Amino acid sequence: MAEYLVLIYEDEKSYEAADEATMKRVMAGHMQFGEKHGAVIRGGNALESTSTATSVRKGATGDLNVTDGPFSETKEGLGGYYVIEAADLDAALVIARDVPAEFGGVEVRPIRVFD
């Protein structure tokens, strides 16, 4: 079995404009995902909005530059993630299809193992 990171990218403005029914539906979707796939979920969290992000980059001279904001500006921001265990990428994709991402989508990446 391998571990995969399922990154949830969604349009934050859509969430800001969402009504209470939409938010309840999304939360119910995550609860259902957890119930259905609890045996393979190794972790996960929702993240605060990208407006709370702080980026640290190494400058040309080797100095560290700290700036407010996410690492990259995109329409869809990283809103949360799950760490799952699956036999292979195909199995991980079957699980990832169940992640509720009403205003975006998910990215699935294998977690690198260093020997």
C-alpha positions in Angstrom: 0.0 0.0 0.0 1.1 3.5 -0.7 0.1 6.9 0.6 -1.4 9.7 -1.5 -2.1 13.3 -0.8 -5.4 14.5 -2.1 -5.3 18.3 -2.4 -8.6 20.1 -2.6 -8.5 23.2 -4.7 -11.7 25.4 -4.9 -12.8 28.9 -5.8 -12.8 30.7 -2.4 -15.1 33.5 -3.7 -17.8 30.9 -4.3 -17.6 29.8 -0.7 -17.8 33.4 0.5 -21.0 33.8 -1.5 -22.5 30.4 -0.6 -25.7 30.2 1.4 -26.1 28.1 4.6 -27.7 25.2 2.6 -24.7 25.0 0.4 -22.3 25.0 3.3 -24.3 22.3 5.1 -24.3 20.2 1.9 -20.5 20.5 1.6 -19.9 19.6 5.2 -22.3 16.7 4.9 -20.3 15.6 1.9 -17.1 15.6 3.9 -18.8 13.6 6.7 -20.0 11.0 4.1 -16.5 10.9 2.6 -15.1 10.2 6.0 -17.6 7.5 6.8 -17.1 5.8 3.5 -13.3 5.9 3.4 -12.4 6.1 7.0 -10.4 2.9 6.8 -7.9 4.5 4.3 -7.8 8.1 5.6 -4.5 8.7 7.4 -5.1 12.4 8.0 -6.6 15.6 6.6 -7.6 19.1 7.5 -9.4 22.1 6.1 -7.2 25.2 5.7 -8.0 28.9 6.4 -8.4 31.0 3.3 -5.4 31.9 1.1 -5.6 35.4 2.5 -4.0 34.1 5.7 -1.1 32.5 3.8 2.5 33.6 4.3 5.1 32.5 1.8 8.8 32.1 2.4 11.1 32.1 -0.6 14.9 32.1 -1.0 16.0 35.2 -2.9 18.8 35.5 -5.4 21.4 36.3 -2.7 20.2 33.4 -0.5 18.2 35.6 1.8 14.8 34.4 2.8 12.0 36.7 1.7 8.7 36.5 3.7 5.6 37.9 2.0 1.9 37.9 2.7 -0.2 35.7 0.5 -0.1 32.2 -1.0 2.9 30.8 -2.9 1.1 31.3 -6.2 -1.9 33.4 -7.1 -4.6 31.3 -8.7 -8.4 31.4 -9.1 -8.7 28.2 -7.0 -6.9 28.1 -3.7 -5.8 25.1 -1.6 -8.6 24.7 0.8 -7.8 21.4 2.4 -6.3 17.9 2.0 -6.6 14.3 2.9 -3.8 11.8 3.2 -5.1 8.4 2.0 -3.7 4.9 1.6 -4.4 3.0 -1.6 -2.9 0.1 -3.5 -2.0 2.2 -6.5 -2.9 5.4 -8.3 -6.0 4.0 -9.9 -7.3 3.0 -6.5 -6.4 6.4 -5.1 -8.3 8.1 -7.9 -11.4 6.1 -7.2 -11.3 7.4 -3.6 -10.5 10.9 -4.7 -13.6 11.0 -6.9 -15.7 11.0 -3.7 -14.1 14.1 -2.2 -16.6 16.9 -2.3 -15.2 19.8 -4.2 -18.3 21.7 -5.2 -16.4 24.8 -6.5 -13.2 23.2 -7.9 -11.5 19.9 -8.0 -8.8 17.7 -6.4 -5.2 16.8 -7.2 -3.8 13.4 -6.3 -0.1 13.0 -5.7 1.8 10.0 -4.3 3.8 10.7 -1.2 7.5 10.1 -1.8 9.2 7.5 0.3 12.9 8.0 1.0 14.9 4.8 1.6 
